[in-house]
Amino acid sequence: MKLSAMIKKVLTLAIISAMSIVALNAQLTIYCEDDPPFQIVNKDGSLSGLTVDVCKEIQKRVGNTDKIQVVPWARGLNEVNTKANTILFSMTRTAERNPLYKWVGPVNEISFALYSKSDSNIKINNLNDAKKLKAIGVYNQDVRDQYLTKQGFTNLERVTDNNINIKKVMTNRLDVYADSNDSYKSNAVAAGYKESDLKPVYVFMKSQLYIAMSKETPTETVNKWNKALEDMKKDGSFKKIYDKYFPGKPLPGPAIEKF
């Protein structure tokens, strides 16, 4: 090989290597929604919650200092769908979503149910029963909305704040609304009610929660974050965070990657 050709090859390899390093260390845009107890916006504007705390610890371990931004779910979803190096949490991993993102987790396991007033006589044995209700409240474009829409529901009323759904249920403007077993308690309090004012009447879905990364995020970055989370689970720091928000609840199992 001639010297000039060798130099050209070395320079090309150096450029490729430099580009890979830049891609790996690219700034991340990190979004979450206000959804206690996973993401909590405190009175002083600071953030806490299960997934927030987990994300912050991962950031420390991988050397990332990008700010976590709170946005409406629909906006965060649009951003992670269209822009590289974008993160959104907490996201439920489903068969439909699985190929659309790269995943860090799981950070929790949840079930979704339809909730009514605690003194309601509504009985739901299957999805067809639920389709006969006058109105069901859902959180716009989240997994509950997407799942029920795909199942053919035409009686969904969408809002950008699940607390509105609770207020509508409690004032008889909705029959039921969709929420998770881990969120409905804090949502009830935030809406001005008690946990005991609501009750689940039908569980329609179970899944795992993750930190989702846009498809264009470098695989090396995703692997680095997952490795940090694995280390947290091994050294007990994940359990410490988890027990803070869900004392006594079993830790999430292995990632479900095939649907």
C-alpha positions in Angstrom: 0.0 0.0 0.0 1.3 3.4 -1.0 2.1 5.9 1.8 -0.6 8.3 0.6 -3.2 5.6 0.5 -2.2 4.4 3.9 -2.5 7.9 5.3 -5.9 8.3 3.7 -7.1 5.1 5.2 -5.9 6.1 8.7 -7.6 9.5 8.4 -10.8 7.8 7.3 -10.8 5.5 10.3 -10.0 8.3 12.6 -12.9 10.4 11.3 -15.2 7.4 11.7 -14.0 6.8 15.2 -14.4 10.5 16.1 -17.9 10.5 14.7 -18.8 7.4 16.7 -17.6 9.1 19.9 -19.5 12.3 19.1 -22.7 10.2 18.5 -22.2 8.3 21.8 -21.7 11.5 23.8 -24.4 13.5 22.0 -26.7 15.6 24.1 -29.9 13.8 25.2 -33.3 15.4 25.3 -35.0 13.8 28.3 -38.8 14.2 28.8 -41.2 12.9 31.3 -44.8 13.8 32.3 -46.2 14.7 35.7 -47.5 11.3 36.8 -47.0 10.4 40.5 -45.5 8.3 42.0 -43.3 7.8 38.9 -42.7 11.4 38.1 -43.5 14.0 40.8 -43.3 17.8 40.4 -42.6 19.1 43.9 -43.8 22.5 45.1 -40.3 24.0 44.7 -40.2 22.8 41.1 -37.8 19.9 41.7 -38.5 16.4 40.4 -38.8 13.1 42.2 -40.6 9.9 41.8 -39.6 6.3 41.1 -38.5 6.7 37.4 -37.1 10.2 38.0 -34.8 8.9 40.8 -33.8 5.9 38.8 -33.0 8.1 35.7 -31.0 10.5 37.8 -28.9 7.7 39.3 -28.3 6.2 35.9 -27.2 9.7 34.7 -24.7 9.9 37.5 -23.2 6.5 36.6 -22.9 7.2 32.9 -21.7 10.8 33.3 -24.8 12.4 31.7 -25.9 15.8 33.0 -28.8 16.6 30.6 -31.9 18.1 32.3 -35.1 16.2 32.7 -38.0 18.2 31.3 -41.6 17.8 32.2 -44.0 18.1 29.3 -47.5 16.8 28.4 -47.4 13.2 27.3 -48.6 13.9 23.7 -45.7 16.4 23.2 -43.1 14.0 24.7 -44.4 11.2 22.5 -44.2 13.3 19.4 -40.6 14.3 20.2 -39.4 10.7 20.9 -41.1 9.6 17.7 -39.4 12.1 15.5 -36.1 13.2 17.0 -32.9 11.3 17.6 -31.3 11.1 21.1 -34.6 11.7 22.8 -35.8 10.0 26.0 -39.4 9.7 27.3 -40.6 8.0 30.5 -42.3 6.2 32.0 -43.5 4.2 29.0 -45.4 1.0 28.9 -43.8 -1.5 26.6 -46.4 -3.2 24.4 -46.3 -5.3 21.2 -47.2 -2.3 19.1 -44.6 0.0 20.7 -41.8 -2.6 21.0 -40.2 -2.0 17.6 -40.6 1.8 17.7 -38.1 2.5 20.5 -35.0 1.3 22.3 -35.7 0.3 25.9 -34.1 0.8 29.3 -35.7 -1.3 32.0 -38.0 -2.5 33.3 -38.4 -0.1 36.2 -41.8 -1.4 37.3 -44.7 -3.7 36.6 -48.3 -2.4 36.5 -51.8 -3.3 35.7 -54.4 -1.0 34.1 -58.0 -1.0 35.2 -61.2 0.9 34.8 -62.1 2.8 38.0 -65.5 4.0 39.2 -66.8 5.7 42.3 -66.6 3.4 45.3 -70.4 3.3 45.7 -71.0 2.6 42.0 -73.1 -0.4 40.9 -71.3 -0.7 37.6 -70.2 -4.2 36.9 -67.8 -5.1 34.0 -66.9 -8.6 33.1 -65.3 -8.1 29.8 -64.4 -5.3 27.3 -67.8 -5.6 25.5 -69.4 -4.7 28.8 -67.2 -1.6 29.0 -68.1 -0.6 25.4 -71.7 -0.3 26.5 -70.9 2.4 29.1 -71.8 6.0 28.2 -68.4 7.5 28.7 -64.9 6.3 29.8 -62.2 8.8 30.7 -58.6 8.3 29.3 -55.4 10.2 29.2 -54.8 11.5 25.7 -52.5 9.3 23.6 -51.1 7.2 26.4 -51.1 3.4 26.4 -54.6 3.1 27.9 -56.1 5.4 25.2 -54.2 3.6 22.5 -55.1 0.1 23.7 -58.8 0.8 24.2 -59.0 2.7 20.9 -57.4 -0.3 19.1 -60.1 -2.5 20.7 -62.8 -0.5 19.0 -64.0 1.7 21.8 -66.0 4.7 20.6 -67.0 6.0 24.1 -63.7 7.4 25.2 -63.3 11.0 26.4 -59.7 12.2 26.3 -58.0 14.7 28.6 -54.5 15.9 29.2 -54.7 15.5 33.0 -56.0 12.3 34.6 -57.1 14.3 37.6 -59.8 15.8 35.4 -61.1 12.3 34.8 -61.3 11.6 38.5 -63.3 14.8 39.1 -65.6 13.8 36.2 -66.2 10.3 37.7 -66.9 11.7 41.1 -69.4 14.2 39.7 -71.1 11.5 37.5 -69.9 13.0 34.2 -68.0 9.8 33.4 -68.9 6.2 34.3 -65.3 5.1 34.8 -61.8 6.2 33.9 -58.6 4.3 33.1 -55.7 4.3 35.5 -52.9 2.1 36.9 -52.9 0.3 40.2 -49.8 2.4 41.2 -51.1 5.8 40.1 -54.8 6.0 41.0 -54.1 6.5 44.7 -51.9 9.6 44.4 -54.1 10.9 41.5 -57.2 10.7 43.7 -55.5 12.8 46.4 -54.2 15.3 43.8 -57.8 15.6 42.5 -59.0 16.4 46.0 -60.4 13.0 47.0 -59.4 9.9 48.9 -58.1 6.6 47.6 -61.2 5.0 49.1 -63.5 7.2 46.9 -62.5 5.0 43.9 -62.5 1.3 43.2 -61.2 -0.8 40.3 -64.1 -2.5 38.4 -62.2 -4.3 35.6 -58.5 -4.9 34.9 -57.9 -4.8 31.2 -54.1 -4.8 30.8 -50.8 -5.7 32.5 -47.4 -4.6 31.4 -43.9 -3.4 32.3 -42.7 0.2 32.5 -39.5 1.4 30.9 -37.4 4.4 30.0 -37.9 4.7 26.2 -35.2 6.0 23.9 -35.8 7.1 20.3 -35.0 4.6 17.6 -32.1 6.8 16.3 -30.4 6.9 19.7 -27.0 5.0 19.4 -27.2 1.4 20.6 -24.0 2.1 22.6 -25.9 4.7 24.6 -28.8 2.4 25.3 -26.5 -0.4 26.4 -24.6 1.9 28.7 -27.9 3.0 30.4 -29.1 -0.6 30.7 -25.7 -1.7 32.1 -26.0 1.1 34.8 -29.5 0.0 35.7 -28.4 -3.7 35.9 -25.6 -2.6 38.2 -28.1 -0.7 40.4 -30.2 -3.8 40.7 -27.2 -5.9 41.6 -25.8 -3.5 44.3 -29.2 -2.8 45.9 -29.5 0.9 45.0 -32.5 0.2 42.7 -34.3 -1.6 45.5 -33.6 1.3 47.9 -35.3 3.7 45.4 -38.1 1.2 44.7 -38.9 0.6 48.3 -39.2 4.4 48.9 -42.2 4.6 46.6 -43.5 1.0 46.7 -42.7 -0.5 50.1 -43.4 -4.2 50.2 -44.1 -4.5 46.5 -42.1 -7.1 44.6 -39.4 -5.8 42.3 -40.0 -6.0 38.6 -38.9 -9.2 36.9 -36.8 -9.7 33.8 -37.5 -7.7 30.7 -40.3 -9.0 28.5 -38.8 -8.5 25.0 -41.0 -10.8 22.9 -44.7 -10.3 22.3 
